[in-house]
Amino acid sequence: MPRMRQLALCASSLFLVPGSIIVGTGAAHATPVPAPTTTCSQSYLPLPDSSCQPGALNSAVTQSTIHSTICVSGYSSSIRPPVSYTNALKVQQIGQYGYSDTNTADYEEDHLIPLSLGGNPRSPLNLWPEPRYSAGGSTAVDKDTVEYKLYKAVCAGTVQLAPAQNAIATDWTTALSRLGLS
């Protein structure tokens, strides 16, 4: 398939929704969505630069499908992209962020909107090289704790899916307090 047609097909499955979160078709893409070629700023750490990673959603996950998707044991593992994909993207994005430390082991190629909350598994708009070390006073482990609490609240019906997705994409460091879970 010619490259322009591939890009057009990928672009046709994406659209902006309120809050600048991108919605896509999820794991069904055989061709990776190309990463942005822009320079990303480290000044937002521990958050990603929202002009580079605004977040992207898996369109198969909605409030009405959570009990057959994200709330099913093993769901995230079943759609997680291969390490060969995320490692290549991590190297590219470390360069885009201009990190002086280029050791890939010092970064987690993290989903801004986690798979457990319906984040797009392969979109570079949802994946970013999150430092494993303290950045802006927080670490990747701190974000993992927030993700888990949001996931449990969504699956328990305490919080609706869309507000949880928006809160974590906007600022994961304040997501729990914004939703009354801290």
URGIWO-V30857 format. One record per backbone hydrogen bond with DSSP energy under -0.5 kcal/mol. CO is the residue of the C=O (numbers start at 1). NH is the residue of the N-H. Records with the same first field share a line. If there is no record, write none. Layout:
BEGIN
CO->NH  NH
END
This chain:
BEGIN
2->6
3->7
4->8
5->9
6->10
7->11
8->12
9->13
10->13
11->14
15->23
17->20
21->17
22->57
23->15
24->59
25->28
26->29
30->32
41->44
42->45
44->47
48->50
49->52  53
55->22
56->120
57->24  59
58->61
60->62
62->65  66
63->66
65->68  69
66->69  71
69->72
72->75
74->78
75->79
76->79  80
82->85  86
83->87
84->88
85->89
86->90
87->91
88->92
89->93
90->94
91->95
92->96
93->97
94->98  99
95->98
96->40
100->102
102->104
103->106
104->107
106->132  133
107->109
108->110  130
110->112  128
112->114
114->117  119
115->118
118->58
123->126  127
125->55
126->112
128->110  130
130->108
131->140
135->138
138->135
139->143
140->144
141->145
142->146
143->147
144->148
145->149
146->150
147->151
148->152
149->153
150->154
151->155
152->156
153->157  158  159
154->157
160->164
161->165
162->166
163->167
164->168
165->169
166->170
167->171
168->172
171->174  175
174->178
175->179
176->181  182
177->180
END
